[in-house]
């Protein structure tokens, strides 16, 4: 008989809870990225210049997911996370002193690299230290921790940014440094590959034959484009609409609060849905949320948009993480996670440059195109689901999948 959700949580190892504690601190301290476009426009830069700077962050993360995934598999999860956290703290402190555009772009590029390089290692470590029968509960708790931090972090950042831009960067740096120290001294290295099989050639050969993973990759490119709007055009549109900056943090915090309070009940009540169809429904909800701005730009409109967007996110992301993990071979977890991070980087870069330039020309076009891109992500998954037939999903994951096809059948709803 599979363990209950409560029993799975009780049996999670101590190292997992150490990782979650450090994760809460570093996620709470993500102060700069949500306010980067706002800070730059306040300093006199144009929306396009701000867009290029945000794109630099995405470009850094583009390389980071690939490098971080390889380093995590080759040298260890904790070493990768520690290096990323400590170097990221240094980048944020330097970024706080940069005034010229070329320095802002360069340092933001480095901050993007260090900020995302530890991601594949964190995901892989959860899979390493948590038995498969408890892994879904572990991912659910991880999302709760991340979004609990996100529920309060932006509100604090909004309070800080109106008083001191320097402390916005300093707070981000302190949280990153804390994560790096904890990772280095209190977390295990996890599963490592031998030198002969840790290269990208082995992983790419596996990925090429993993059709379900490639479908998810394509969808994630589109979803990343859509998701990036909440940190770029969404925040810029809030300011351009004449709304006070102090309220922006509270609007963004709606996302984390809703996820903490509602994601688990929503997932429980939609267990009957095939996993890919449920993810697609969530993508569609996220996409349609941006059309609210075609009808109004008040604080209420931004709140409605965030509520709809978050509902879609809860439907999709509560399943997507476990689904992606189930498609990853045991000895390639870091590289698979890094490759999926590449999809997010592609979407983020496109959104940061293209959407910001489009916003300067015609804001309403951004919302229509974003909705269309999100619907495309949903349709890709639905088409793949129809082509293979509905997934017969079990209540829990009891063993490692032997192939990508098997993996689709063992992801819990």
ROLODO-903047 format. One record per residue (C-alpha): residue in one letter; x, z, y. Coordinates in steps of 0.5 Angstrom, whole numbers, plus 500, padded with zeros to 3 digits. Layout:
# ROLODO-903047
AXZY
...
# end
This chain:
# ROLODO-903047
X500500500
X503498507
X505504512
X500505517
X502504524
X503511526
X507512520
X512506521
X513509528
X515516525
X520513520
X523508526
X531510526
X534515531
X538509533
X532505535
X530510540
X536511543
X536503544
X529504547
X531509552
X536505555
X532499555
X527503559
X532505564
X535498565
X528495565
X526500570
X532498574
X530490575
X529491582
X533484585
X530479581
X522480583
X524480590
X530475591
X526470594
X523475599
X530478601
X533471602
X527468606
X527475610
X535473611
X533466614
X534462608
X529456607
X525456601
X529451598
X535455598
X532461595
X530456590
X537454588
X539461588
X534463583
X535457579
X543459579
X540466576
X537461571
X543457570
X547463568
X542465563
X542458560
X549459558
X548467556
X543466551
X548461547
X554465548
X551472547
X548470541
X554468538
X558474540
X552479537
X553475531
X561475531
X563482534
X557486534
X550488538
X553494541
X559491544
X555485547
X550489550
X555494553
X559488556
X553485559
X551491562
X557493565
X559486568
X552486570
X552492575
X559489578
X555483580
X549486583
X554490587
X558484590
X551480591
X549486595
X555484600
X554476600
X552473606
X553466605
X549461601
X555459596
X557466595
X550468593
X549462589
X555464585
X554471584
X547470582
X549465577
X554471574
X548476575
X544471571
X549470565
X551478565
X543480565
X541475559
X547475555
X545482552
X538480550
X540476543
X544482541
X538487543
X533483539
X538482533
X539490533
X532491532
X532487526
X538490523
X536497524
X529497522
X526495515
X522489515
X515493513
X516497520
X519491524
X512490527
X511497530
X518497532
X517490536
X510493539
X513499541
X519495544
X514491548
X510498551
X517501553
X519494557
X512494560
X512501562
X518500566
X515494569
X509498571
X513503575
X520499577
X517494582
X513499585
X519503587
X523496588
X517495593
X518501597
X526501597
X526494599
X522495606
X528501607
X534498605
X536492601
X543495599
X539500595
X535495592
X542492589
X545498588
X539501584
X539495579
X547496578
X546503576
X541502571
X545496568
X551501568
X547506564
X545501559
X552499558
X555506557
X549508552
X550501548
X558502547
X558509545
X551511542
X549504538
X551501532
X554494531
X549492527
X550486522
X556481523
X557474520
X564473518
X568468522
X567462518
X560462518
X559465525
X559458529
X554455532
X554449527
X552453521
X546455526
X544449529
X544446522
X539451520
X535450526
X534443525
X531444519
X526449521
X520445524
X516452526
X521454530
X522448533
X515447535
X516455538
X522452542
X518447545
X512451547
X517456550
X520451555
X513450558
X511458558
X518459561
X516454567
X509458568
X512465567
X518464572
X512463578
X511470578
X518471580
X518465585
X512462588
X508468586
X512472591
X513467596
X506465597
X504473597
X509473603
X506466606
X499469606
X500474611
X500480605
X504486606
X511486602
X509494600
X503491596
X507486592
X510491588
X503494586
X500487585
X506486580
X506493577
X499491574
X502487569
X506493566
X500498567
X495493563
X500492557
X501499556
X494501556
X490495553
X495490549
X495494542
X487495542
X487487544
X491486538
X487490534
X480487536
X483480535
X487481528
X482475525
X485470529
X491465526
X497467529
X499461532
X492460535
X492467538
X498465541
X495458544
X489462547
X494467550
X498461553
X492458556
X489464559
X496465563
X496458565
X489458568
X490464572
X494460577
X488456579
X485462582
X490461588
X486454589
X480459592
X483464596
X490468598
X488475599
X491481596
X484481591
X486474589
X493476587
X490481583
X485477580
X491472578
X495478575
X489481571
X488474568
X495472567
X496479563
X490478559
X493472556
X500475556
X498480552
X494475547
X500471546
X506475546
X504481542
X505476536
X510471539
X516476538
X514478531
X513470529
X520468532
X523474528
X520472522
X523465522
X530467523
X535468517
X538474517
X545472518
X543468524
X539473528
X543473534
X544465535
X537464533
X535469539
X540466543
X537459542
X530461543
X533464550
X535457551
X528454552
X526460557
X533458561
X530450561
X524452563
X526457568
X531453572
X526447572
X521452575
X526455580
X528448583
X522444582
X516449583
X520452590
X521445592
X514443591
X511449594
X514447600
X511440600
X504443598
X503450595
X496448591
X500442587
X504448584
X498452581
X495445578
X502443575
X503450573
X496450569
X497443566
X504445563
X501452560
X496448557
X501443554
X504449551
X498451548
X496445545
X503444542
X502450538
X495448536
X497441534
X502444529
X497449527
X492444525
X497439522
X499445517
X493448516
X491455518
X496461516
X494466511
X497472514
X498479511
X497485514
X504487514
X511484513
X514487506
X520482505
X525478509
X522470508
X526466504
X525460508
X522458515
X515456511
X514462508
X516466514
X510463517
X506466512
X508473513
X507474520
X502480521
X496479526
# end
